[in-house]
Each structure stands twice: as C-alpha cells, then as structure tokens.
C-alpha cells in the first residue's frame, strides 16, 4: 500500500482559505454593483470587458470561454442573453466555419463605460485600500506565477473537443 500524500501545512491551509474568502467577498461585492448599475452578472461583465479590450472588439467564442474560464455551453447561454439585449453580435468566423465570432456592439461598449467607474471603485476600496505599493507588486508577482502555473494545463474550455467515432 502506498503512503498517503501529506496534507497542507497550517500556513498553506490558511493562505488557501484566505484566498478563497477574499475572492468570494470581492466577487460578491462586484457582482452586486454590476447587477444594480448595469443589470449584468459578473461573468457577463467579464465577457463584455474582454471584448471591449480585444482588437476590433471581437473574439472567438472558445477564446472568450478560455479567458474567463467558463464552459462552452455556459458561455453560449450567456452570449445569448447578451445578444438579446443588443450588447453583442455573433457570427460565423470567416477563417473557420466551426468557430463563432463574438463582437461587442456600441450599446455594449456604452454599458461597460457606464459600470466601469463603480467597478473600479469597488475593487480599489475592497482589494487595494489596505495594501501598500510593495504589497500590490508582491501580490501581482505571486498570483501571476500561480496563474501561469495553472494555465500551463489548459482549462476545460480550451481543451480540444473529443472527436466522435465516425464511420465512412
């Protein structure tokens, strides 16, 4: 019988729980603001913000799903809601008929411009207010390394789809 892997140290466990709690508290506050000021969920805001920052305001659906670490089916649902509101459009990719391109509309850009100042205020007040400049640099460095380590194995949304068995 093989030995069980050792558990987390008290310091590791404390860091893990603190990170999870900070993430939950921040996301809750941001989500509350986005719903009140823009009738947007947090994930919808992420999708629109990524599109606003993308060249030409457009990205492939799979790139959006990977960027926000969201399932393809969940993204399809959210994109449908955003499209009904006139915030995005979807169209076939000119380069690959299997891909769908998502483009932010002027209405979507305007909504991001409307909610962004409040979003920035919430993030600044809740996350950055208690930190020094050195703390922010250290946090950015540490979380950047962890993110890069985790991104080395692509999230499910970015993995190639399994091919179905086809008979000729």
C-alpha positions, 0 to 999 in steps of 0.5 A: 500500500502506498503512503498517503500524500501529506496534507497542507501545512497550517500556513498553506491551509490558511493562505488557501482559505484566505484566498478563497474568502477574499475572492468570494467577498470581492466577487460578491461585492462586484457582482452586486454593483454590476447587477444594480448599475448595469443589470449584468452578472459578473461573468457577463461583465467579464465577457463584455470587458474582454471584448471591449479590450480585444482588437476590433472588439471581437473574439472567438467564442472558445477564446472568450470561454478560455479567458474567463474560464467558463464552459462552452455551453455556459458561455453560449447561454450567456452570449445569448442573453447578451445578444438579446439585449443588443450588447453583442453580435455573433457570427460565423468566423470567416477563417473557420466555419466551426468557430463563432465570432463574438463582437461587442456592439456600441450599446455594449461598449456604452454599458461597460463605460457606464459600470466601469467607474463603480467597478473600479471603485469597488475593487480599489476600496475592497482589494487595494485600500489596505495594501501598500505599493510593495504589497500590490507588486508582491501580490501581482508577482505571486498570483501571476506565477500561480496563474501561469502555473495553472494555465500551463494545463489548459482549462476545460474550455480550451481543451480540444473537443473529443472527436466522435467515432465516425464511420465512412 
